[in-house]
Structure formats: C-alpha cells, structure tokens
Amino acid sequence: MEYLSTRGHDSGQHFCDILLEGLAPDGGLYLPRTYPRVDDATLTRWRGLSYAELAFEVLSLYIDDIPADDLRALCERTYTPAVFGNPRIVPLRRLLDRTSGAAASAPAVYIEALSNGPTLAFKDMAMQLLGNLFEYELGRRGETLNILGATSGDTGSAAEYAMRGKRGVAVFMTSPHGRMSPFQQAQMFSLMDANIHNIAIQGVFDDCQDIVKAVSADLDFKRRYRIGTVNSINWARLVAQVVYYFAGYFQATESNTQKVRFTVPSGNFGNVCAGHVARMMGLPIDMLVVATNENDVLDEFFRTGVYRVRGSADTHETSSPSMDISKASNFERFVFDLLGRDAAQTRHLFDDSLRTTGRFDLQAHPAFAGVAERFGFASGRSTHADRLETIRDADARYGEVIDTHTADGLKVAREHLSATVPMIVLETALPIKFAGTIIEALGRPPARPAGFEGIEDRPRRVQVLPADVQAVKSFIAAHCQPQP
C-alpha cells in the first residue's frame, strides 16, 4: 500500500515512512493511493473476531511493511481488557427509555463506549496503538523521535499516557493556556516523566495547531530535530480509529444487509473522517452525522458549502472544550475525496484561498451535491443550553450520565433518526472530565473512576509560552530527545 498527499506529493511511501513523518513535505495530509474494499464474505468473517483480531485485519489492509506476526502482536498488546476495561473494548449500550415503560427506545439508539482507556477519552483508542507502533519502528531503525502535538483537551493526555516511558520518544504537547477543564489540565500537567513536555500557549487551540503545522512545514528543522506528530493529521492515528466503526456496526446488526448511522461529536474532523474511510471501504453506513458545538464551522459547511474559519477572537470557549476548534485540519482529507482526488484544486483551496481570505465556497461546485448523496454526510449544532438539557434528559430517561461532547452528539443524533436504521452515537469522553458542567446540569458530580482521586491537587510541570513559532522551536531544541 502506497500513500500520497492531498496536495500532490507522491513518492511511493509506505506506512512506516509516513508513520514517522506526519505531515507531507508539501503541507498536505497523507492518504492511501486507493481505499481497499471489503466484500460481504470478509464482513461475515470479521463478525466473530475479537477487537484485537479485527484491528489486525483492518490495519493489515493498510500496512505492508510490518511483518504480520509483529503487527498482530502489537494489536494484541494494545487492545486488552486490562487497558480498556471491557472484553469488547468498545461495547454498545442501547438507550432504554425508563419513563415510558417501553422495552427499548424506538428507533434504536446506541452509545458506543470509546472512553474506557487510560485517559477516559476516545483518543486512547488510537493513541495506545500509536505509542506501540512508534516504539517498534524506532527500535527497528535505531532512531529517536520528538513528537510535537496540539490539543484542545483529550489528544494531549492520551498521547502523553501512550508515550510516557517509551524508548526513543519525547513528547512536546501544546495546549491553549487556561482553556481546558481542570481535570484535563491535571491529567497532562501532573505527569513528571522526563520524556513528556507540556507547553501552554497563550492563545486558543487554533494557535497551537498553527504552530504544529508551521514547525512541520520547516523541513530543515523537522529533519534536524526528528519531529513527528500524533495529531489526527498523522494517518496512523486515523486508520486506527477506523476499526471501531466496524466493531460498532457488528454489535448493532445481525447481517450485512443492514445499515447503520453514526453521529460523531467533531471539531477537528479526525474522528468522523475515520468513519468516512470505513464507509469508503464498504462498511454499510447509511449516514455520518457531524455534531458541532457553538464553534460550528463544519456544520456551516455541510449546510451551505461554505468553509469559513474563525479568528481567535471568534472561537467560542464552551462547555464542550475539546471541540472549540475553528480550523478542522482533517477536513482536507474529505475535501480531497469530495473533489475526486484533485490535488491541484485541494491545494488551491487550503493553501491559497484559506490563507488569503479565510474561506472557500463549494456551494456551486458540482461536487457539493455529493456530500449527502455520495458520501452520506449530514450535520447539526448544539449549544450550552442544549447540552445541559440533553444531559438532564439522558439521566432522567435512560439512567445515563453522559459527558458534554457526547451530549452534543446525542442532541444532533435525534435530528437524524430513522425508524428502521439504528443510530450509534460515539461516546468521546467520560463525564468526570467535565464535572463542572455535569454539576450544573444535574446538581451532583459524576462518578470518579478509581485511580483519579485527587488528581487536580497533584504537583504540575508545564511551560507557558506565547503563541510564537520560534519560541516553541527554541524550547524543543533545548529539550529534545538526542539522536543515538
């Protein structure tokens, strides 16, 4: 399997090359040259597999430069009940209405639990595998890697917990200063491992993301200091997320003739882009619903065809902070597919139009009709008032306490239900990560999983820096993992 960039770079690279590289040299994002197709017989065979076995089967379609036995061992080491707390790894919970006496909600609505990993967020699903992949490949090459990332909340802690103590790897994680929940900050900043470096940027998440892209675009610096990425711009992370779409589908259906819908809380478009890839592979997905919060750049595009990024001053600070994003970096992958994989046109939109005007408009483009018809996308928006009401309703009606982002997903999912097609809402985090809003909604704190008692009171190690690329480069140069 060879990979190409959304902006045209095509040098026949394989998986392990782009695993360590992250962003392509031309500033684009890597995608496979073609999506492998999964037939009916394969889907039937995959229904009986464990999650680790399913991960191996899916990943094998994209990875041909790791021996099969090694890849299988990496999947088995990653996806265990000891790490994710359940034999199914991503179990479905059907929402049962306790108030009406009905045996089950109609139509069928499920929550897919993606948040039982070490940091209580869906990012663990890919990041735990990524940590093992990095250590494996760096060991084969006798090299080191300095990972630079940006987080609005959950990516950072998931990356740090996955990479802490890993041989040959250091992590430099940027986050918007003061804009994550207290629990999220504590998860990251309380880590004292020598290879973990937290950088709080005086700005918003988009400033952090812009810094990561700017450093990655400086090829001399990137190569000199061995810079890699763990954000969802890294294809390895996105392809790992494809697996749980297959796992959720198999749990919600009995035969391959059935279709499902997925609703995905989304800010950076990585999570739902994995669903797009699964659908392109042949998974019977009827609809992919993008749920945003008040930062509704993606909802605006799917409704109007206009993609309009917001400035720092116009990015709202919300109670679902992991989606406080106005530049969805993974969106470029979908637009590349939407435009028939036209790299020149994609480069023009993302490198020229966005940089000069902050927007592009595809409403009149013939391809825009394919958003719903060919690719099955729909969208919706949720506000603070909406998520409070959804949290209260889920508690009263189903006996489920859900986090703020999952509440955004459930609220929007209800706008796109079908009487005959099950709806699966992806749970993106556990409620304890956003306890303040849960208390506001329910008048009581959410349950705190074992091992996280008093986390907010632990000592912290974090460096506050301005939103300046050179300042971050200097910090990396002073603290980076040396070459062997």
Secondary structure as the mmCIF struct_conf table of DSSP 4:
data_model
#
loop_
_struct_conf.conf_type_id
_struct_conf.id
_struct_conf.beg_label_comp_id
_struct_conf.beg_label_asym_id
_struct_conf.beg_label_seq_id
_struct_conf.end_label_comp_id
_struct_conf.end_label_asym_id
_struct_conf.end_label_seq_id
STRN STRN1 TYR A 3 SER A 5
TURN_TY1_P TURN_TY1_P1 THR A 6 ARG A 7
BEND BEND1 GLY A 8 GLY A 8
STRN STRN2 GLN A 13 GLN A 13
HELX_RH_AL_P HELX_RH_AL_P1 PHE A 15 GLU A 21
BEND BEND2 LEU A 23 LEU A 23
TURN_TY1_P TURN_TY1_P2 PRO A 25 ASP A 26
BEND BEND3 GLY A 27 GLY A 27
STRN STRN3 TYR A 30 PRO A 32
BEND BEND4 ARG A 33 THR A 34
HELX_LH_PP_P HELX_LH_PP_P1 TYR A 35 ARG A 37
HELX_RH_AL_P HELX_RH_AL_P2 ASP A 40 TRP A 46
TURN_TY1_P TURN_TY1_P3 ARG A 47 GLY A 48
HELX_RH_AL_P HELX_RH_AL_P3 TYR A 51 SER A 60
TURN_TY1_P TURN_TY1_P4 LEU A 61 TYR A 62
BEND BEND5 ASP A 65 ILE A 66
HELX_RH_AL_P HELX_RH_AL_P4 ALA A 68 THR A 78
BEND BEND6 TYR A 79 TYR A 79
HELX_RH_AL_P HELX_RH_AL_P5 PRO A 81 PHE A 84
BEND BEND7 GLY A 85 ASN A 86
TURN_TY1_P TURN_TY1_P5 PRO A 87 ARG A 88
BEND BEND8 ILE A 89 VAL A 90
STRN STRN4 LEU A 92 ARG A 94
BEND BEND9 ARG A 98 SER A 100
BEND BEND10 ALA A 103 ALA A 104
BEND BEND11 ALA A 106 PRO A 107
STRN STRN5 VAL A 109 ALA A 113
BEND BEND12 GLY A 117 GLY A 117
TURN_TY1_P TURN_TY1_P6 PRO A 118 THR A 119
BEND BEND13 LEU A 120 LEU A 120
STRN STRN6 ALA A 121 ALA A 121
TURN_TY1_P TURN_TY1_P7 PHE A 122 LYS A 123
HELX_RH_AL_P HELX_RH_AL_P6 ASP A 124 ARG A 141
TURN_TY1_P TURN_TY1_P8 GLY A 142 GLY A 142
STRN STRN7 LEU A 145 ALA A 150
BEND BEND14 SER A 152 GLY A 153
HELX_RH_AL_P HELX_RH_AL_P7 ASP A 154 MET A 163
TURN_TY1_P TURN_TY1_P9 ARG A 164 GLY A 165
TURN_TY1_P TURN_TY1_P10 ARG A 167 GLY A 168
STRN STRN8 VAL A 169 PRO A 176
TURN_TY1_P TURN_TY1_P11 HIS A 177 GLY A 178
BEND BEND15 MET A 180 MET A 180
HELX_RH_AL_P HELX_RH_AL_P8 PRO A 182 PHE A 189
TURN_TY1_P TURN_TY1_P12 SER A 190 SER A 190
TURN_TY1_P TURN_TY1_P13 ALA A 194 ASN A 195
STRN STRN9 ILE A 196 GLN A 202
BEND BEND16 GLY A 203 GLY A 203
HELX_RH_AL_P HELX_RH_AL_P9 PHE A 205 ALA A 217
HELX_RH_AL_P HELX_RH_AL_P10 LEU A 219 ARG A 224
TURN_TY1_P TURN_TY1_P14 TYR A 225 ARG A 226
STRN STRN10 ILE A 227 GLY A 228
BEND BEND17 ASN A 231 ASN A 231
TURN_TY1_P TURN_TY1_P15 SER A 232 ILE A 233
BEND BEND18 ASN A 234 ASN A 234
HELX_RH_AL_P HELX_RH_AL_P11 TRP A 235 ALA A 252
BEND BEND19 GLU A 254 SER A 255
TURN_TY1_P TURN_TY1_P16 ASN A 256 THR A 257
STRN STRN11 VAL A 260 PRO A 265
BEND BEND20 GLY A 267 PHE A 269
HELX_RH_AL_P HELX_RH_AL_P12 GLY A 270 MET A 281
TURN_TY1_P TURN_TY1_P17 GLY A 282 GLY A 282
STRN STRN12 ILE A 285 THR A 292
BEND BEND21 GLU A 294 GLU A 294
HELX_RH_AL_P HELX_RH_AL_P13 VAL A 297 THR A 304
BEND BEND22 GLY A 305 GLY A 305
STRN STRN13 VAL A 306 ARG A 308
HELX_RH_3T_P HELX_RH_3T_P1 SER A 312 ASP A 314
BEND BEND23 THR A 315 THR A 315
BEND BEND24 SER A 319 SER A 320
HELX_RH_3T_P HELX_RH_3T_P2 PRO A 321 MET A 323
BEND BEND25 SER A 326 SER A 326
TURN_TY1_P TURN_TY1_P18 SER A 329 ASN A 330
HELX_RH_AL_P HELX_RH_AL_P14 PHE A 331 LEU A 338
TURN_TY1_P TURN_TY1_P19 LEU A 339 GLY A 340
BEND BEND26 ARG A 341 ARG A 341
HELX_RH_AL_P HELX_RH_AL_P15 ALA A 343 ARG A 347
HELX_RH_PI_P HELX_RH_PI_P1 HIS A 348 SER A 353
HELX_RH_AL_P HELX_RH_AL_P16 LEU A 354 THR A 357
BEND BEND27 GLY A 358 GLY A 358
STRN STRN14 ARG A 359 ASP A 361
TURN_TY1_P TURN_TY1_P20 GLN A 363 ALA A 364
BEND BEND28 HIS A 365 HIS A 365
HELX_RH_3T_P HELX_RH_3T_P3 PRO A 366 ALA A 369
HELX_RH_AL_P HELX_RH_AL_P17 GLY A 370 GLU A 373
TURN_TY1_P TURN_TY1_P21 ARG A 374 PHE A 375
STRN STRN15 PHE A 377 ARG A 381
HELX_RH_AL_P HELX_RH_AL_P18 HIS A 384 ASP A 393
HELX_RH_PI_P HELX_RH_PI_P2 ALA A 394 TYR A 398
BEND BEND29 GLY A 399 GLY A 399
HELX_RH_AL_P HELX_RH_AL_P19 THR A 404 ALA A 413
HELX_RH_3T_P HELX_RH_3T_P4 ARG A 414 HIS A 416
BEND BEND30 ALA A 419 VAL A 421
STRN STRN16 MET A 423 GLU A 427
STRN STRN17 ALA A 429 ALA A 429
HELX_RH_3T_P HELX_RH_3T_P5 PRO A 431 PHE A 434
HELX_RH_AL_P HELX_RH_AL_P20 ALA A 435 LEU A 442
BEND BEND31 GLY A 443 ARG A 444
HELX_LH_PP_P HELX_LH_PP_P2 PRO A 445 ALA A 447
TURN_TY1_P TURN_TY1_P22 ALA A 450 GLY A 451
TURN_TY1_P TURN_TY1_P23 GLU A 453 GLY A 454
HELX_RH_3T_P HELX_RH_3T_P6 ILE A 455 ASP A 457
BEND BEND32 ARG A 458 ARG A 458
STRN STRN18 GLN A 463 PRO A 466
BEND BEND33 ALA A 467 ALA A 467
HELX_RH_AL_P HELX_RH_AL_P21 VAL A 469 HIS A 479
HELX_LH_PP_P HELX_LH_PP_P3 CYS A 480 GLN A 483
#
